[in-house]
Amino acid sequence: FGMAGKVSTKANVYSYGILLVEVFTRRKPTNEQFGGDFSLRQLVAEAFPVALSDVIDSHLLNESNTTPTQLLEQAAGDDLGDRLVMF
């Protein structure tokens, strides 16, 4: 969207979500492990909710006994169960 010059609220929200995923996973969408049909978004979507600890940056989890879902809920400010449409 941004490269095509199309700016919208939806594009901004999606970009912000990808930025959060990058922060929590410590991986970039341009990482060489992602290519073809496999993306960072797909990696997280497939791990949710059972295996999130496999994709969340371990440095974030070592500081506390917080589960990945609790960590995401704290960042979002509310319960994620109703809002995970993006993934």
Secondary structure by P-SEA (a helix, b strand, c coil): ccccccccaaaaaaaaaaaaaaaaaccccccccccccccaaaaaaaaccccccccccaaaaaaccccaaaaaaaaaccccccccccc
